[in-house]
Amino acid sequence: MKKVYVLLFSLLPIIIVSCGKNDNGDGIQKVEGFGQNNPEVPDAVSYDLNADSVDDFQIDYGMGVWDGIDASGLFISGYLKSLDDSTVLVRTNEDLSVQILFNRPQDTIWSAPKQPYKWNDGGSVTITEIIQAADGIWPDEWTVNSEFNFNPYYLGIRVKENEDFLVGWIKLEIDKTNGKIKFEQYQLTADEYIVIPE
């Protein structure tokens, strides 16, 4: 069975290209050939937040396979990838798993956070995803990887500048109909902390 998954993952980019993606002109591609009600997937976007000509974060999308006892299917994740030593604030749970931490207005982002908060060293965090059902049907909406149900979403961030780090926040708009994650606003400071405004 493992050989099947290795083969599937190695052929997945070819399958995606051969099944086709239709660009509707606004950076969103329609994925075809994977079942019913196929989702739209946004293009990758990179951001240079401190204007040093080096990208700090990238929003990208990847496809994978989920496998259950009697069924399997596909999923697509939209994630925020840290570049050039930039990173995102996360929370360590009691079981030592790491959870993305969406913040709210008036939250304080510290350059040196205290437990259970820390700067993520994993390179990327999943923001949103869409999961195909066992019958091959995709849902109408993407889900957001958050315990809160609000939009916009805020993330605490740290961005490398020369040999130091700036601390800050980004405001994200997430379109649940197509999974598009958009940087709406952000702020950085060299201070010890920053407060997300109302």
CYANA upper distance limits for C-alpha pairs under 8 A (distance plus 0.5 A):
  1 MET  CA      5 TYR  CA      7.29
  2 LYS  CA      6 VAL  CA      6.70
  3 LYS  CA      7 LEU  CA      6.53
  4 VAL  CA      8 LEU  CA      6.53
  5 TYR  CA      9 PHE  CA      6.52
  6 VAL  CA     10 SER  CA      6.61
  7 LEU  CA     11 LEU  CA      6.55
  8 LEU  CA     12 LEU  CA      6.22
  9 PHE  CA     13 PRO  CA      8.40
  9 PHE  CA     64 GLY  CA      8.19
 11 LEU  CA     15 ILE  CA      6.55
 12 LEU  CA     16 ILE  CA      6.55
 13 PRO  CA     17 VAL  CA      6.77
 14 ILE  CA     18 SER  CA      6.47
 15 ILE  CA     19 CYS  CA      6.39
 16 ILE  CA     20 GLY  CA      6.73
 16 ILE  CA     21 LYS  CA      8.01
 16 ILE  CA     31 VAL  CA      7.89
 16 ILE  CA     32 GLU  CA      8.24
 17 VAL  CA     21 LYS  CA      7.44
 19 CYS  CA     31 VAL  CA      8.18
 19 CYS  CA     32 GLU  CA      6.10
 19 CYS  CA     33 GLY  CA      5.73
 20 GLY  CA     31 VAL  CA      7.12
 20 GLY  CA     32 GLU  CA      6.28
 20 GLY  CA     33 GLY  CA      8.07
 21 LYS  CA     29 GLN  CA      5.96
 21 LYS  CA     30 LYS  CA      5.57
 21 LYS  CA     31 VAL  CA      5.48
 21 LYS  CA     32 GLU  CA      6.70
 22 ASN  CA     29 GLN  CA      5.81
 22 ASN  CA     30 LYS  CA      5.54
 22 ASN  CA     31 VAL  CA      7.69
 23 ASP  CA     27 GLY  CA      7.39
 23 ASP  CA     28 ILE  CA      6.46
 23 ASP  CA     29 GLN  CA      5.12
 23 ASP  CA     30 LYS  CA      7.08
 24 ASN  CA     28 ILE  CA      6.73
 24 ASN  CA     29 GLN  CA      7.07
 24 ASN  CA     30 LYS  CA      8.29
 27 GLY  CA     42 PRO  CA      6.18
 27 GLY  CA     43 ASP  CA      5.77
 28 ILE  CA     40 GLU  CA      6.74
 28 ILE  CA     41 VAL  CA      5.94
 28 ILE  CA     42 PRO  CA      4.51
 28 ILE  CA     43 ASP  CA      6.30
 28 ILE  CA    178 ASN  CA      8.37
 29 GLN  CA     40 GLU  CA      5.86
 29 GLN  CA     41 VAL  CA      5.53
 29 GLN  CA     42 PRO  CA      6.39
 29 GLN  CA     43 ASP  CA      7.58
 30 LYS  CA     38 ASN  CA      7.71
 30 LYS  CA     39 PRO  CA      6.66
 30 LYS  CA     40 GLU  CA      4.71
 30 LYS  CA     41 VAL  CA      6.65
 31 VAL  CA     38 ASN  CA      6.44
 31 VAL  CA     39 PRO  CA      6.42
 31 VAL  CA     40 GLU  CA      6.37
 31 VAL  CA     41 VAL  CA      7.33
 32 GLU  CA     38 ASN  CA      6.54
 33 GLY  CA     38 ASN  CA      8.18
 34 PHE  CA     38 ASN  CA      7.24
 34 PHE  CA    136 GLY  CA      7.82
 35 GLY  CA    136 GLY  CA      5.28
 35 GLY  CA    137 ILE  CA      6.37
 35 GLY  CA    138 TRP  CA      7.89
 36 GLN  CA    136 GLY  CA      6.56
 36 GLN  CA    137 ILE  CA      5.20
 36 GLN  CA    138 TRP  CA      6.83
 37 ASN  CA    137 ILE  CA      6.52
 37 ASN  CA    138 TRP  CA      5.96
 37 ASN  CA    139 PRO  CA      7.87
 37 ASN  CA    140 ASP  CA      8.16
 38 ASN  CA    137 ILE  CA      8.10
 38 ASN  CA    138 TRP  CA      6.50
 39 PRO  CA    138 TRP  CA      7.35
 39 PRO  CA    140 ASP  CA      8.43
 39 PRO  CA    178 ASN  CA      7.46
 40 GLU  CA    178 ASN  CA      5.88
 40 GLU  CA    179 GLY  CA      8.25
 41 VAL  CA     61 TYR  CA      7.87
 41 VAL  CA    178 ASN  CA      6.77
 41 VAL  CA    179 GLY  CA      7.24
 41 VAL  CA    180 LYS  CA      7.99
 42 PRO  CA     61 TYR  CA      7.93
 42 PRO  CA    178 ASN  CA      7.66
 42 PRO  CA    179 GLY  CA      7.44
 42 PRO  CA    180 LYS  CA      6.11
 43 ASP  CA     60 ASP  CA      7.46
 43 ASP  CA     61 TYR  CA      8.04
 44 ALA  CA     58 GLN  CA      7.48
 44 ALA  CA     59 ILE  CA      5.97
 44 ALA  CA     60 ASP  CA      4.91
 44 ALA  CA     61 TYR  CA      7.29
 45 VAL  CA     58 GLN  CA      6.12
 45 VAL  CA     59 ILE  CA      5.78
 45 VAL  CA     60 ASP  CA      7.22
 46 SER  CA     55 ASP  CA      6.77
 46 SER  CA     56 ASP  CA      8.05
 46 SER  CA     57 PHE  CA      6.29
 46 SER  CA     58 GLN  CA      4.64
 46 SER  CA     59 ILE  CA      6.82
 47 TYR  CA     55 ASP  CA      5.82
 47 TYR  CA     56 ASP  CA      6.38
 47 TYR  CA     57 PHE  CA      5.87
 47 TYR  CA     58 GLN  CA      6.65
 48 ASP  CA     52 ASP  CA      7.62
 48 ASP  CA     53 SER  CA      7.07
 48 ASP  CA     54 VAL  CA      6.40
 48 ASP  CA     55 ASP  CA      4.69
 48 ASP  CA     56 ASP  CA      5.66
 48 ASP  CA     57 PHE  CA      7.55
 49 LEU  CA     55 ASP  CA      7.91
 49 LEU  CA     56 ASP  CA      6.93
 49 LEU  CA    159 VAL  CA      8.41
 49 LEU  CA    186 TYR  CA      8.40
 50 ASN  CA    159 VAL  CA      8.21
 50 ASN  CA    161 GLU  CA      8.00
 50 ASN  CA    188 LEU  CA      8.33
 52 ASP  CA    161 GLU  CA      8.40
 54 VAL  CA     84 ASP  CA      8.07
 55 ASP  CA     83 LEU  CA      7.00
 55 ASP  CA     84 ASP  CA      7.74
 56 ASP  CA     82 SER  CA      6.86
 56 ASP  CA     83 LEU  CA      5.33
 56 ASP  CA     84 ASP  CA      6.46
 56 ASP  CA     85 ASP  CA      8.32
 56 ASP  CA     86 SER  CA      6.32
 56 ASP  CA    159 VAL  CA      7.14
 56 ASP  CA    160 LYS  CA      8.38
 57 PHE  CA     80 LEU  CA      7.21
 57 PHE  CA     81 LYS  CA      6.12
 57 PHE  CA     82 SER  CA      5.31
 57 PHE  CA     83 LEU  CA      5.75
 57 PHE  CA     86 SER  CA      7.68
 58 GLN  CA     80 LEU  CA      6.28
 58 GLN  CA     81 LYS  CA      5.59
 58 GLN  CA     82 SER  CA      7.16
 58 GLN  CA     83 LEU  CA      7.73
 59 ILE  CA     78 GLY  CA      7.50
 59 ILE  CA     79 TYR  CA      6.24
 59 ILE  CA     80 LEU  CA      5.20
 59 ILE  CA     81 LYS  CA      6.70
 59 ILE  CA    181 ILE  CA      7.72
 60 ASP  CA     78 GLY  CA      6.30
 60 ASP  CA     79 TYR  CA      6.14
 60 ASP  CA     80 LEU  CA      7.13
 60 ASP  CA     81 LYS  CA      7.80
 61 TYR  CA     76 ILE  CA      7.23
 61 TYR  CA     77 SER  CA      5.98
 61 TYR  CA     78 GLY  CA      4.96
 61 TYR  CA     79 TYR  CA      6.72
 62 GLY  CA     76 ILE  CA      6.06
 62 GLY  CA     77 SER  CA      5.93
 62 GLY  CA     78 GLY  CA      7.27
 63 MET  CA     74 LEU  CA      7.49
 63 MET  CA     75 PHE  CA      6.19
 63 MET  CA     76 ILE  CA      4.87
 63 MET  CA     77 SER  CA      6.92
 64 GLY  CA     74 LEU  CA      6.20
 64 GLY  CA     75 PHE  CA      5.88
 64 GLY  CA     76 ILE  CA      6.87
 65 VAL  CA     72 SER  CA      7.60
 65 VAL  CA     73 GLY  CA      6.23
 65 VAL  CA     74 LEU  CA      4.96
 65 VAL  CA     75 PHE  CA      6.56
 66 TRP  CA     72 SER  CA      6.03
 66 TRP  CA     73 GLY  CA      5.98
 66 TRP  CA     74 LEU  CA      6.40
 66 TRP  CA     75 PHE  CA      7.40
 67 ASP  CA     71 ALA  CA      6.80
 67 ASP  CA     72 SER  CA      4.81
 67 ASP  CA     73 GLY  CA      7.21
 68 GLY  CA     72 SER  CA      6.06
 71 ALA  CA    134 ALA  CA      6.15
 72 SER  CA    134 ALA  CA      6.29
 73 GLY  CA    131 ILE  CA      8.19
 73 GLY  CA    132 GLN  CA      6.16
 73 GLY  CA    133 ALA  CA      6.92
 73 GLY  CA    134 ALA  CA      6.21
 73 GLY  CA    136 GLY  CA      7.38
 74 LEU  CA    131 ILE  CA      6.74
 74 LEU  CA    132 GLN  CA      5.85
 75 PHE  CA    129 GLU  CA      7.50
 75 PHE  CA    130 ILE  CA      6.14
 75 PHE  CA    131 ILE  CA      4.79
 75 PHE  CA    132 GLN  CA      6.32
 76 ILE  CA    129 GLU  CA      6.01
 76 ILE  CA    130 ILE  CA      5.93
 76 ILE  CA    131 ILE  CA      7.09
 77 SER  CA    126 THR  CA      7.02
 77 SER  CA    127 ILE  CA      8.00
 77 SER  CA    128 THR  CA      6.35
 77 SER  CA    129 GLU  CA      4.73
 77 SER  CA    130 ILE  CA      7.14
 78 GLY  CA    126 THR  CA      6.51
 78 GLY  CA    127 ILE  CA      6.18
 78 GLY  CA    128 THR  CA      5.52
 78 GLY  CA    129 GLU  CA      6.33
 78 GLY  CA    179 GLY  CA      7.40
 78 GLY  CA    180 LYS  CA      8.44
 78 GLY  CA    181 ILE  CA      8.19
 79 TYR  CA    124 SER  CA      6.97
 79 TYR  CA    125 VAL  CA      5.95
 79 TYR  CA    126 THR  CA      4.66
 79 TYR  CA    127 ILE  CA      5.53
 79 TYR  CA    128 THR  CA      7.31
 80 LEU  CA    124 SER  CA      5.90
 80 LEU  CA    125 VAL  CA      5.89
 80 LEU  CA    126 THR  CA      6.92
 80 LEU  CA    127 ILE  CA      7.21
 81 LYS  CA    123 GLY  CA      6.33
 81 LYS  CA    124 SER  CA      4.62
 81 LYS  CA    125 VAL  CA      7.12
 82 SER  CA     86 SER  CA      5.84
 82 SER  CA     87 THR  CA      5.87
 82 SER  CA     88 VAL  CA      7.99
 82 SER  CA    123 GLY  CA      5.76
 82 SER  CA    124 SER  CA      6.27
 83 LEU  CA     87 THR  CA      8.22
 83 LEU  CA    123 GLY  CA      8.15
 84 ASP  CA    160 LYS  CA      7.44
 85 ASP  CA    159 VAL  CA      7.63
 85 ASP  CA    160 LYS  CA      6.56
 86 SER  CA    157 ILE  CA      7.93
 86 SER  CA    158 ARG  CA      6.00
 86 SER  CA    159 VAL  CA      4.90
 86 SER  CA    160 LYS  CA      6.07
 87 THR  CA    119 TRP  CA      6.62
 87 THR  CA    120 ASN  CA      6.40
 87 THR  CA    121 ASP  CA      7.55
 87 THR  CA    123 GLY  CA      7.82
 87 THR  CA    157 ILE  CA      6.30
 87 THR  CA    158 ARG  CA      5.79
 87 THR  CA    159 VAL  CA      7.18
 88 VAL  CA    119 TRP  CA      6.17
 88 VAL  CA    120 ASN  CA      6.04
 88 VAL  CA    125 VAL  CA      8.45
 88 VAL  CA    155 LEU  CA      7.45
 88 VAL  CA    156 GLY  CA      6.39
 88 VAL  CA    157 ILE  CA      5.05
 88 VAL  CA    158 ARG  CA      6.90
 89 LEU  CA    100 ILE  CA      7.63
 89 LEU  CA    101 LEU  CA      6.81
 89 LEU  CA    117 TYR  CA      7.38
 89 LEU  CA    118 LYS  CA      6.28
 89 LEU  CA    119 TRP  CA      5.17
 89 LEU  CA    120 ASN  CA      6.49
 89 LEU  CA    155 LEU  CA      7.41
 89 LEU  CA    156 GLY  CA      5.58
 89 LEU  CA    157 ILE  CA      6.37
 89 LEU  CA    158 ARG  CA      8.33
 90 VAL  CA     98 VAL  CA      7.04
 90 VAL  CA     99 GLN  CA      6.18
 90 VAL  CA    100 ILE  CA      5.21
 90 VAL  CA    101 LEU  CA      5.33
 90 VAL  CA    117 TYR  CA      6.22
 90 VAL  CA    118 LYS  CA      6.09
 90 VAL  CA    119 TRP  CA      6.56
 90 VAL  CA    120 ASN  CA      6.37
 91 ARG  CA     98 VAL  CA      6.23
 91 ARG  CA     99 GLN  CA      5.77
 91 ARG  CA    100 ILE  CA      6.93
 91 ARG  CA    101 LEU  CA      6.50
 91 ARG  CA    115 GLN  CA      8.42
 91 ARG  CA    116 PRO  CA      5.98
 91 ARG  CA    117 TYR  CA      4.92
 91 ARG  CA    118 LYS  CA      6.74
 92 THR  CA     96 LEU  CA      6.13
 92 THR  CA     97 SER  CA      6.29
 92 THR  CA     98 VAL  CA      5.12
 92 THR  CA     99 GLN  CA      6.85
 92 THR  CA    115 GLN  CA      8.16
 92 THR  CA    116 PRO  CA      5.69
 92 THR  CA    117 TYR  CA      6.72
 92 THR  CA    118 LYS  CA      7.91
 93 ASN  CA     97 SER  CA      5.89
 93 ASN  CA     98 VAL  CA      6.63
 93 ASN  CA     99 GLN  CA      7.58
 93 ASN  CA    116 PRO  CA      7.68
100 ILE  CA    125 VAL  CA      7.06
100 ILE  CA    126 THR  CA      8.12
100 ILE  CA    127 ILE  CA      8.42
100 ILE  CA    145 ASN  CA      8.01
100 ILE  CA    146 SER  CA      7.91
101 LEU  CA    146 SER  CA      8.06
101 LEU  CA    155 LEU  CA      7.21
101 LEU  CA    156 GLY  CA      8.30
102 PHE  CA    146 SER  CA      7.14
102 PHE  CA    148 PHE  CA      8.20
102 PHE  CA    153 TYR  CA      6.72
102 PHE  CA    154 TYR  CA      5.94
102 PHE  CA    155 LEU  CA      5.76
102 PHE  CA    156 GLY  CA      8.22
103 ASN  CA    107 ASP  CA      6.87
103 ASN  CA    153 TYR  CA      7.46
103 ASN  CA    154 TYR  CA      5.49
103 ASN  CA    155 LEU  CA      6.24
103 ASN  CA    156 GLY  CA      7.58
104 ARG  CA    153 TYR  CA      7.87
104 ARG  CA    154 TYR  CA      6.73
104 ARG  CA    196 ILE  CA      7.73
105 PRO  CA    154 TYR  CA      8.37
105 PRO  CA    195 VAL  CA      8.28
105 PRO  CA    196 ILE  CA      5.44
105 PRO  CA    197 PRO  CA      5.88
105 PRO  CA    198 GLU  CA      5.48
106 GLN  CA    195 VAL  CA      6.25
106 GLN  CA    196 ILE  CA      5.49
106 GLN  CA    197 PRO  CA      6.11
106 GLN  CA    198 GLU  CA      6.69
107 ASP  CA    195 VAL  CA      6.22
107 ASP  CA    196 ILE  CA      6.12
108 THR  CA    193 TYR  CA      7.16
108 THR  CA    194 ILE  CA      6.19
108 THR  CA    195 VAL  CA      4.90
108 THR  CA    196 ILE  CA      6.96
109 ILE  CA    113 PRO  CA      8.08
109 ILE  CA    156 GLY  CA      6.45
109 ILE  CA    167 VAL  CA      7.79
109 ILE  CA    168 GLY  CA      7.31
109 ILE  CA    169 TRP  CA      8.07
109 ILE  CA    193 TYR  CA      5.97
109 ILE  CA    194 ILE  CA      5.81
109 ILE  CA    195 VAL  CA      6.70
109 ILE  CA    196 ILE  CA      8.20
110 TRP  CA    167 VAL  CA      7.71
110 TRP  CA    192 GLU  CA      6.59
110 TRP  CA    193 TYR  CA      4.80
110 TRP  CA    194 ILE  CA      7.18
111 SER  CA    158 ARG  CA      7.90
111 SER  CA    166 LEU  CA      8.29
111 SER  CA    167 VAL  CA      6.17
111 SER  CA    191 ASP  CA      8.47
111 SER  CA    192 GLU  CA      5.89
111 SER  CA    193 TYR  CA      6.22
112 ALA  CA    118 LYS  CA      8.49
112 ALA  CA    192 GLU  CA      8.13
113 PRO  CA    117 TYR  CA      6.29
113 PRO  CA    118 LYS  CA      6.26
113 PRO  CA    119 TRP  CA      8.26
114 LYS  CA    118 LYS  CA      7.39
119 TRP  CA    158 ARG  CA      8.36
120 ASN  CA    124 SER  CA      8.46
126 THR  CA    145 ASN  CA      7.26
127 ILE  CA    144 VAL  CA      6.46
127 ILE  CA    145 ASN  CA      5.81
127 ILE  CA    146 SER  CA      8.41
128 THR  CA    142 TRP  CA      6.97
128 THR  CA    143 THR  CA      6.00
128 THR  CA    144 VAL  CA      4.83
128 THR  CA    145 ASN  CA      5.99
128 THR  CA    179 GLY  CA      7.02
129 GLU  CA    142 TRP  CA      5.94
129 GLU  CA    143 THR  CA      6.00
129 GLU  CA    144 VAL  CA      7.18
129 GLU  CA    145 ASN  CA      8.15
129 GLU  CA    179 GLY  CA      7.64
130 ILE  CA    138 TRP  CA      7.98
130 ILE  CA    139 PRO  CA      7.64
130 ILE  CA    141 GLU  CA      7.61
130 ILE  CA    142 TRP  CA      5.20
130 ILE  CA    143 THR  CA      6.79
130 ILE  CA    179 GLY  CA      8.49
131 ILE  CA    138 TRP  CA      7.04
131 ILE  CA    139 PRO  CA      7.69
132 GLN  CA    136 GLY  CA      6.47
132 GLN  CA    137 ILE  CA      6.26
132 GLN  CA    138 TRP  CA      4.98
132 GLN  CA    139 PRO  CA      7.33
133 ALA  CA    137 ILE  CA      5.89
133 ALA  CA    138 TRP  CA      6.62
133 ALA  CA    139 PRO  CA      8.19
140 ASP  CA    177 THR  CA      7.23
141 GLU  CA    176 LYS  CA      5.75
141 GLU  CA    177 THR  CA      5.45
141 GLU  CA    178 ASN  CA      7.62
141 GLU  CA    179 GLY  CA      8.39
142 TRP  CA    176 LYS  CA      5.32
142 TRP  CA    177 THR  CA      6.82
142 TRP  CA    178 ASN  CA      7.31
142 TRP  CA    179 GLY  CA      6.19
143 THR  CA    176 LYS  CA      7.16
144 VAL  CA    174 ILE  CA      8.50
144 VAL  CA    176 LYS  CA      8.27
151 ASN  CA    172 LEU  CA      8.38
151 ASN  CA    173 GLU  CA      6.90
151 ASN  CA    174 ILE  CA      7.53
152 PRO  CA    171 LYS  CA      6.95
152 PRO  CA    172 LEU  CA      6.07
152 PRO  CA    173 GLU  CA      5.48
152 PRO  CA    174 ILE  CA      7.59
153 TYR  CA    171 LYS  CA      6.24
153 TYR  CA    172 LEU  CA      5.57
153 TYR  CA    173 GLU  CA      7.04
153 TYR  CA    174 ILE  CA      8.31
154 TYR  CA    169 TRP  CA      7.06
154 TYR  CA    170 ILE  CA      6.05
154 TYR  CA    171 LYS  CA      5.08
154 TYR  CA    172 LEU  CA      6.54
155 LEU  CA    169 TRP  CA      5.94
155 LEU  CA    170 ILE  CA      5.90
155 LEU  CA    171 LYS  CA      7.25
155 LEU  CA    172 LEU  CA      8.36
156 GLY  CA    167 VAL  CA      8.17
156 GLY  CA    168 GLY  CA      6.41
156 GLY  CA    169 TRP  CA      4.97
156 GLY  CA    170 ILE  CA      7.23
157 ILE  CA    167 VAL  CA      6.44
157 ILE  CA    168 GLY  CA      5.70
157 ILE  CA    169 TRP  CA      5.83
157 ILE  CA    170 ILE  CA      7.64
158 ARG  CA    165 PHE  CA      6.76
158 ARG  CA    166 LEU  CA      6.09
158 ARG  CA    167 VAL  CA      5.01
158 ARG  CA    168 GLY  CA      6.66
159 VAL  CA    165 PHE  CA      5.90
159 VAL  CA    166 LEU  CA      5.63
159 VAL  CA    167 VAL  CA      6.94
159 VAL  CA    168 GLY  CA      8.43
160 LYS  CA    164 ASP  CA      6.42
160 LYS  CA    165 PHE  CA      4.90
160 LYS  CA    166 LEU  CA      6.80
161 GLU  CA    165 PHE  CA      6.00
161 GLU  CA    166 LEU  CA      7.24
165 PHE  CA    190 ALA  CA      7.59
166 LEU  CA    188 LEU  CA      6.40
166 LEU  CA    189 THR  CA      5.81
166 LEU  CA    190 ALA  CA      5.35
166 LEU  CA    191 ASP  CA      8.07
167 VAL  CA    188 LEU  CA      5.98
167 VAL  CA    189 THR  CA      6.02
167 VAL  CA    190 ALA  CA      6.99
167 VAL  CA    191 ASP  CA      7.88
167 VAL  CA    192 GLU  CA      8.07
167 VAL  CA    193 TYR  CA      7.22
167 VAL  CA    194 ILE  CA      7.50
168 GLY  CA    186 TYR  CA      7.74
168 GLY  CA    187 GLN  CA      5.87
168 GLY  CA    188 LEU  CA      4.70
168 GLY  CA    189 THR  CA      6.67
168 GLY  CA    193 TYR  CA      8.32
168 GLY  CA    194 ILE  CA      6.64
169 TRP  CA    186 TYR  CA      6.04
169 TRP  CA    187 GLN  CA      6.19
169 TRP  CA    188 LEU  CA      7.32
169 TRP  CA    196 ILE  CA      7.39
170 ILE  CA    183 PHE  CA      7.22
170 ILE  CA    184 GLU  CA      8.01
170 ILE  CA    185 GLN  CA      6.33
170 ILE  CA    186 TYR  CA      4.71
170 ILE  CA    187 GLN  CA      7.26
171 LYS  CA    183 PHE  CA      6.51
171 LYS  CA    184 GLU  CA      5.96
171 LYS  CA    185 GLN  CA      5.58
171 LYS  CA    186 TYR  CA      6.47
172 LEU  CA    181 ILE  CA      7.02
172 LEU  CA    182 LYS  CA      5.99
172 LEU  CA    183 PHE  CA      5.38
172 LEU  CA    184 GLU  CA      6.11
172 LEU  CA    185 GLN  CA      7.90
173 GLU  CA    181 ILE  CA      6.41
173 GLU  CA    182 LYS  CA      5.72
173 GLU  CA    183 PHE  CA      7.14
173 GLU  CA    184 GLU  CA      6.90
174 ILE  CA    179 GLY  CA      6.99
174 ILE  CA    180 LYS  CA      6.24
174 ILE  CA    181 ILE  CA      5.19
174 ILE  CA    182 LYS  CA      6.97
175 ASP  CA    179 GLY  CA      5.81
175 ASP  CA    180 LYS  CA      5.70
175 ASP  CA    181 ILE  CA      7.15
176 LYS  CA    180 LYS  CA      7.84
188 LEU  CA    194 ILE  CA      8.37
189 THR  CA    193 TYR  CA      8.22
189 THR  CA    194 ILE  CA      7.50
